[in-house]
Amino acid sequence: MLLVNDGSTDKSGFICDRFAQQDKRIKVFHISNSGVSNARNIGIQNARGEYIQFVDSDDWVDPNMLERLVAEADKYQCDVVLCSINFHLPSGKINTPVIHDKLCTTLQELTAIVPI
């Protein structure tokens, strides 16, 4: 697991370092605040695994999400696996956009569901 601390001014960097001390599989990169694209590029450049997943500081991830995504990727030999998301709005409302359960075999099929 790679953790990229993009110049956080709170205790995020300290928390990342503590996780790395507890588990040697975790690597931490501290960079000056240079934006999400650069932070992700640092992660990509240092990745050594088979899969890449981006999780931002304001994301909540279901405990079984990664296992389920990898299982689907393996089952269908997919290059990309997407899942639904929930937007928790300041009003307290939860907005869940519709994500279709569909196996896309071409880029055209994928972009019809999720414009890229």
MDTraj code that builds the backbone (N, CA, C; nanometers):
import mdtraj as md
import numpy as np

residues = "MET LEU LEU VAL ASN ASP GLY SER THR ASP LYS SER GLY PHE ILE CYS ASP ARG PHE ALA GLN GLN ASP LYS ARG ILE LYS VAL PHE HIS ILE SER ASN SER GLY VAL SER ASN ALA ARG ASN ILE GLY ILE GLN ASN ALA ARG GLY GLU TYR ILE GLN PHE VAL ASP SER ASP ASP TRP VAL ASP PRO ASN MET LEU GLU ARG LEU VAL ALA GLU ALA ASP LYS TYR GLN CYS ASP VAL VAL LEU CYS SER ILE ASN PHE HIS LEU PRO SER GLY LYS ILE ASN THR PRO VAL ILE HIS ASP LYS LEU CYS THR THR LEU GLN GLU LEU THR ALA ILE VAL PRO ILE".split()
xyz = np.array([
    [0.0844, -0.1159, 0.0000],
    [0.0000, 0.0000, 0.0000],
    [0.0895, 0.1229, 0.0000],
    [0.0569, 0.2150, -0.0888],
    [0.1311, 0.3401, -0.0962],
    [0.0432, 0.4527, -0.0448],
    [0.0959, 0.5309, 0.0465],
    [0.0252, 0.6469, 0.0994],
    [0.1023, 0.7707, 0.0581],
    [0.0356, 0.8615, -0.0098],
    [0.1000, 0.9853, -0.0540],
    [0.0407, 1.1010, 0.0251],
    [0.1219, 1.1619, 0.1088],
    [0.0809, 1.2772, 0.1882],
    [0.1181, 1.4019, 0.1094],
    [0.0173, 1.4668, 0.0536],
    [0.0383, 1.5817, -0.0346],
    [0.0369, 1.7130, 0.0438],
    [0.1313, 1.7264, 0.1350],
    [0.1477, 1.8511, 0.2087],
    [0.0395, 1.8798, 0.3106],
    [-0.0212, 1.7781, 0.3658],
    [-0.1259, 1.7991, 0.4666],
    [-0.0701, 1.8764, 0.5845],
    [-0.1526, 1.9660, 0.6371],
    [-0.1093, 2.0457, 0.7527],
    [-0.1686, 1.9925, 0.8832],
    [-0.2494, 1.8879, 0.8740],
    [-0.3016, 1.8251, 0.9949],
    [-0.2082, 1.7107, 1.0346],
    [-0.2564, 1.6110, 1.1019],
    [-0.1715, 1.5009, 1.1472],
    [-0.1708, 1.3828, 1.0508],
    [-0.2146, 1.4040, 0.9276],
    [-0.2218, 1.2947, 0.8297],
    [-0.0858, 1.2298, 0.8057],
    [0.0176, 1.3113, 0.7898],
    [0.1510, 1.2567, 0.7656],
    [0.1985, 1.1695, 0.8803],
    [0.1746, 1.2137, 1.0021],
    [0.2097, 1.1368, 1.1214],
    [0.1344, 1.0044, 1.1236],
    [0.0045, 1.0092, 1.0918],
    [-0.0776, 0.8874, 1.0905],
    [-0.0259, 0.7899, 0.9842],
    [0.0079, 0.8423, 0.8674],
    [0.0640, 0.7564, 0.7615],
    [0.1923, 0.6890, 0.8086],
    [0.2810, 0.7662, 0.8711],
    [0.4072, 0.7105, 0.9201],
    [0.3839, 0.6023, 1.0257],
    [0.2844, 0.6222, 1.1119],
    [0.2533, 0.5214, 1.2136],
    [0.2063, 0.3913, 1.1495],
    [0.1219, 0.4021, 1.0466],
    [0.0779, 0.2819, 0.9751],
    [0.1972, 0.2105, 0.9130],
    [0.2889, 0.2853, 0.8539],
    [0.4067, 0.2251, 0.7899],
    [0.4967, 0.1569, 0.8922],
    [0.5053, 0.2123, 1.0132],
    [0.5844, 0.1486, 1.1183],
    [0.5233, 0.0158, 1.1619],
    [0.3913, 0.0080, 1.1566],
    [0.3207, -0.1123, 1.2010],
    [0.3141, -0.2203, 1.0935],
    [0.3290, -0.1822, 0.9674],
    [0.3173, -0.2786, 0.8572],
    [0.4173, -0.2396, 0.7483],
    [0.5197, -0.3192, 0.7311],
    [0.6286, -0.2880, 0.6378],
    [0.5853, -0.2912, 0.4912],
    [0.4649, -0.3418, 0.4636],
    [0.4143, -0.3383, 0.3257],
    [0.3665, -0.1996, 0.2863],
    [0.3504, -0.1127, 0.3843],
    [0.3022, 0.0238, 0.3596],
    [0.4209, 0.1158, 0.3389],
    [0.4169, 0.1907, 0.2300],
    [0.5207, 0.2897, 0.1989],
    [0.4566, 0.4277, 0.1972],
    [0.5241, 0.5257, 0.2568],
    [0.4708, 0.6613, 0.2652],
    [0.5600, 0.7559, 0.1863],
    [0.4963, 0.8442, 0.1119],
    [0.5668, 0.9477, 0.0364],
    [0.5124, 1.0825, 0.0824],
    [0.6007, 1.1668, 0.1341],
    [0.5638, 1.3018, 0.1759],
    [0.6106, 1.3973, 0.0674],
    [0.5156, 1.4698, 0.0086],
    [0.5505, 1.5668, -0.0957],
    [0.4895, 1.7014, -0.0592],
    [0.5462, 1.8075, -0.1181],
    [0.4873, 1.9393, -0.0946],
    [0.3544, 1.9458, -0.1689],
    [0.2650, 2.0277, -0.1206],
    [0.1313, 2.0376, -0.1783],
    [0.1410, 2.0721, -0.3265],
    [0.1168, 1.9722, -0.4108],
    [0.1295, 1.9934, -0.5557],
    [0.0101, 1.9400, -0.6331],
    [-0.0969, 1.9068, -0.5641],
    [-0.2202, 1.8685, -0.6312],
    [-0.2404, 1.7189, -0.6430],
    [-0.3678, 1.6839, -0.6639],
    [-0.4065, 1.5430, -0.6675],
    [-0.3423, 1.4690, -0.7851],
    [-0.3275, 1.5346, -0.8993],
    [-0.2688, 1.4658, -1.0151],
    [-0.1247, 1.4267, -0.9884],
    [-0.0465, 1.5164, -0.9308],
    [0.0928, 1.4840, -0.9003],
    [0.1002, 1.3757, -0.7927],
    [0.0157, 1.3846, -0.6927],
    [0.0156, 1.2826, -0.5864],
    [-0.0141, 1.1449, -0.6456],
    [-0.1115, 1.1383, -0.7349],
    [-0.1444, 1.0102, -0.7978],
    [-0.0311, 0.9623, -0.8876],
    [0.0331, 1.0529, -0.9572],
    [0.1474, 1.0136, -1.0406],
    [0.2607, 0.9564, -0.9567],
    [0.2837, 1.0129, -0.8389],
    [0.3852, 0.9578, -0.7474],
    [0.3475, 0.8143, -0.7122],
    [0.2201, 0.7917, -0.6817],
    [0.1740, 0.6572, -0.6510],
    [0.1927, 0.5618, -0.7681],
    [0.1558, 0.6052, -0.8870],
    [0.1697, 0.5207, -1.0070],
    [0.3163, 0.4870, -1.0322],
    [0.4042, 0.5867, -1.0209],
    [0.5466, 0.5652, -1.0465],
    [0.6094, 0.4665, -0.9490],
    [0.5552, 0.4563, -0.8295],
    [0.6123, 0.3685, -0.7284],
    [0.5345, 0.2387, -0.7091],
    [0.4269, 0.2220, -0.7844],
    [0.3440, 0.1017, -0.7711],
    [0.4187, -0.0204, -0.8233],
    [0.4011, -0.1319, -0.7554],
    [0.4666, -0.2567, -0.7942],
    [0.3675, -0.3725, -0.8041],
    [0.2419, -0.3479, -0.7740],
    [0.1423, -0.4541, -0.7714],
    [0.0713, -0.4702, -0.9046],
    [-0.0287, -0.5540, -0.9025],
    [-0.1055, -0.5837, -1.0231],
    [-0.2194, -0.4842, -1.0440],
    [-0.2693, -0.4263, -0.9351],
    [-0.3842, -0.3370, -0.9414],
    [-0.3504, -0.2025, -0.8801],
    [-0.4253, -0.0994, -0.9230],
    [-0.4130, 0.0337, -0.8642],
    [-0.5512, 0.0801, -0.8255],
    [-0.5625, 0.1337, -0.7041],
    [-0.6874, 0.1928, -0.6569],
    [-0.6521, 0.3259, -0.5922],
    [-0.7263, 0.4288, -0.6274],
    [-0.7063, 0.5586, -0.5655],
    [-0.8136, 0.5815, -0.4610],
    [-0.7715, 0.6204, -0.3409],
    [-0.8641, 0.6536, -0.2334],
    [-0.8203, 0.7893, -0.1801],
    [-0.9115, 0.8851, -0.1846],
    [-0.8816, 1.0195, -0.1363],
    [-0.9181, 1.0335, 0.0103],
    [-0.8701, 1.1394, 0.0723],
    [-0.8881, 1.1576, 0.2162],
    [-1.0347, 1.1703, 0.2566],
    [-1.1208, 1.2123, 0.1656],
    [-1.2625, 1.2260, 0.2005],
    [-1.3457, 1.1062, 0.1542],
    [-1.2808, 0.9991, 0.1104],
    [-1.3509, 0.8788, 0.0652],
    [-1.3744, 0.7836, 0.1815],
    [-1.4832, 0.7114, 0.1735],
    [-1.5120, 0.6027, 0.2661],
    [-1.5186, 0.4761, 0.1825],
    [-1.4474, 0.3738, 0.2241],
    [-1.4375, 0.2498, 0.1477],
    [-1.4972, 0.1361, 0.2294],
    [-1.5887, 0.0627, 0.1681],
    [-1.6462, -0.0545, 0.2325],
    [-1.5346, -0.1552, 0.2599],
    [-1.5349, -0.2197, 0.3759],
    [-1.4263, -0.3134, 0.4095],
    [-1.4050, -0.4251, 0.3064],
    [-1.5087, -0.4634, 0.2339],
    [-1.4962, -0.5718, 0.1354],
    [-1.4825, -0.5220, -0.0086],
    [-1.4759, -0.3914, -0.0284],
    [-1.4783, -0.3365, -0.1634],
    [-1.3642, -0.3879, -0.2509],
    [-1.2428, -0.3769, -0.2032],
    [-1.1285, -0.4159, -0.2844],
    [-1.1327, -0.5643, -0.3188],
    [-1.1670, -0.6472, -0.2219],
    [-1.1779, -0.7909, -0.2468],
    [-1.2813, -0.8195, -0.3561],
    [-1.3942, -0.7508, -0.3499],
    [-1.5003, -0.7712, -0.4492],
    [-1.4577, -0.7223, -0.5875],
    [-1.3894, -0.6081, -0.5943],
    [-1.3439, -0.5558, -0.7235],
    [-1.2410, -0.6483, -0.7881],
    [-1.1474, -0.6979, -0.7092],
    [-1.0453, -0.7897, -0.7617],
    [-1.1106, -0.9194, -0.8092],
    [-1.2087, -0.9691, -0.7334],
    [-1.2778, -1.0916, -0.7742],
    [-1.3461, -1.0729, -0.9097],
    [-1.4083, -0.9580, -0.9311],
    [-1.4745, -0.9307, -1.0592],
    [-1.3718, -0.9165, -1.1716],
    [-1.2627, -0.8484, -1.1430],
    [-1.1579, -0.8331, -1.2445],
    [-1.1024, -0.9683, -1.2859],
    [-1.0774, -1.0529, -1.1893],
    [-1.0252, -1.1870, -1.2185],
    [-1.1277, -1.2731, -1.2912],
    [-1.2515, -1.2672, -1.2452],
    [-1.3582, -1.3500, -1.3034],
    [-1.3775, -1.3196, -1.4519],
    [-1.3766, -1.1903, -1.4864],
    [-1.4040, -1.1511, -1.6245],
    [-1.2794, -1.1073, -1.7014],
    [-1.1621, -1.1208, -1.6385],
    [-1.0367, -1.0788, -1.7012],
    [-1.0452, -0.9328, -1.7485],
    [-1.0905, -0.8454, -1.6586],
    [-1.1122, -0.7041, -1.6899],
    [-0.9867, -0.6213, -1.6664],
    [-0.9710, -0.5194, -1.7481],
    [-0.8651, -0.4212, -1.7264],
    [-0.9102, -0.3110, -1.6311],
    [-1.0415, -0.2838, -1.6289],
    [-1.0981, -0.1782, -1.5453],
    [-1.2230, -0.2325, -1.4772],
    [-1.2361, -0.2054, -1.3483],
    [-1.3567, -0.2417, -1.2739],
    [-1.4039, -0.1159, -1.2025],
    [-1.5315, -0.0849, -1.2172],
    [-1.5903, 0.0329, -1.1542],
    [-1.6942, -0.0116, -1.0523],
    [-1.7188, 0.0733, -0.9552],
    [-1.8242, 0.0442, -0.8588],
    [-1.9051, 0.1707, -0.8368],
    [-2.0185, 0.1549, -0.7722],
    [-2.1040, 0.2705, -0.7462],
    [-2.0435, 0.3565, -0.6359],
    [-2.0934, 0.4792, -0.6285],
    [-2.0492, 0.5714, -0.5240],
    [-2.1712, 0.6379, -0.4634],
    [-2.1571, 0.6822, -0.3410],
    [-2.2607, 0.7607, -0.2742],
    [-2.2040, 0.8987, -0.2459],
    [-2.2818, 1.0007, -0.2766],
    [-2.2452, 1.1369, -0.2418],
    [-2.3214, 1.1756, -0.1161],
    [-2.2497, 1.2037, -0.0076],
    [-2.3113, 1.2471, 0.1168],
    [-2.3119, 1.4001, 0.1151],
    [-2.4286, 1.4570, 0.0963],
    [-2.4430, 1.6006, 0.0798],
    [-2.4507, 1.6708, 0.2153],
    [-2.4134, 1.8000, 0.2214],
    [-2.4174, 1.8736, 0.3480],
    [-2.5550, 1.8704, 0.4149],
    [-2.6600, 1.8569, 0.3344],
    [-2.7959, 1.8520, 0.3896],
    [-2.8233, 1.7220, 0.4643],
    [-2.7327, 1.6246, 0.4523],
    [-2.7530, 1.4934, 0.5117],
    [-2.8089, 1.3929, 0.4135],
    [-2.8522, 1.4412, 0.2986],
    [-2.9061, 1.3530, 0.1952],
    [-2.7927, 1.2730, 0.1316],
    [-2.8231, 1.1501, 0.0942],
    [-2.7270, 1.0653, 0.0237],
    [-2.7753, 1.0490, -0.1189],
    [-2.6934, 1.0888, -0.2139],
    [-2.7259, 1.0790, -0.3553],
    [-2.6448, 0.9651, -0.4156],
    [-2.7124, 0.8662, -0.4720],
    [-2.6457, 0.7517, -0.5327],
    [-2.6756, 0.7492, -0.6819],
    [-2.5798, 0.7902, -0.7659],
    [-2.6020, 0.7825, -0.9101],
    [-2.6183, 0.6370, -0.9533],
    [-2.6925, 0.6169, -1.0588],
    [-2.7153, 0.4818, -1.1094],
    [-2.5901, 0.4342, -1.1832],
    [-2.5373, 0.3204, -1.1410],
    [-2.4276, 0.2541, -1.2105],
    [-2.4819, 0.1195, -1.2572],
    [-2.4673, 0.0931, -1.3843],
    [-2.5230, -0.0290, -1.4429],
    [-2.4326, -0.1488, -1.4157],
    [-2.4936, -0.2629, -1.3871],
    [-2.4189, -0.3879, -1.3788],
    [-2.4042, -0.4398, -1.5205],
    [-2.2935, -0.4073, -1.5822],
    [-2.2743, -0.4428, -1.7221],
    [-2.1284, -0.4745, -1.7462],
    [-2.1062, -0.5800, -1.8185],
    [-1.9711, -0.6141, -1.8607],
    [-1.9446, -0.5428, -1.9919],
    [-1.8507, -0.4504, -1.9916],
    [-1.8150, -0.3766, -2.1126],
    [-1.6936, -0.4423, -2.1744],
    [-1.7033, -0.4711, -2.3013],
    [-1.5906, -0.5356, -2.3693],
    [-1.5175, -0.4414, -2.4624],
    [-1.5699, -0.3196, -2.4787],
    [-1.5020, -0.2214, -2.5639],
    [-1.4986, -0.0872, -2.4932],
    [-1.4082, -0.0003, -2.5347],
    [-1.4008, 0.1343, -2.4789],
    [-1.5299, 0.2103, -2.5108],
    [-1.5885, 0.1872, -2.6251],
    [-1.7134, 0.2531, -2.6632],
    [-1.8254, 0.2159, -2.5660],
    [-1.8352, 0.0908, -2.5273],
    [-1.9372, 0.0488, -2.4304],
    [-1.9125, 0.1147, -2.2937],
    [-1.7861, 0.1229, -2.2548],
    [-1.7531, 0.1840, -2.1265],
    [-1.7883, 0.3312, -2.1244],
    [-1.7516, 0.4051, -2.2297],
    [-1.7784, 0.5483, -2.2316],
    [-1.9263, 0.5802, -2.2435],
    [-2.0073, 0.4850, -2.2884],
    [-2.1525, 0.5063, -2.2907],
    [-2.2082, 0.5087, -2.1486],
    [-2.1410, 0.4413, -2.0568],
    [-2.1856, 0.4370, -1.9172],
    [-2.1164, 0.5460, -1.8362],
    [-1.9850, 0.5561, -1.8514],
    [-1.9038, 0.6524, -1.7752],
    [-1.8209, 0.7316, -1.8737],
    [-1.8624, 0.8541, -1.9066],
    [-1.7835, 0.9353, -2.0001],
    [-1.6429, 0.9613, -1.9464],
    [-1.5427, 0.9393, -2.0293],
    [-1.4046, 0.9658, -1.9877],
    [-1.3402, 1.0668, -2.0792],
])
top = md.Topology()
chain = top.add_chain()
for i, resn in enumerate(residues, 1):
    res = top.add_residue(resn, chain, resSeq=i)
    for name in ("N", "CA", "C"):
        top.add_atom(name, md.element.get_by_symbol(name[0]), res)
traj = md.Trajectory(xyz[None], top)
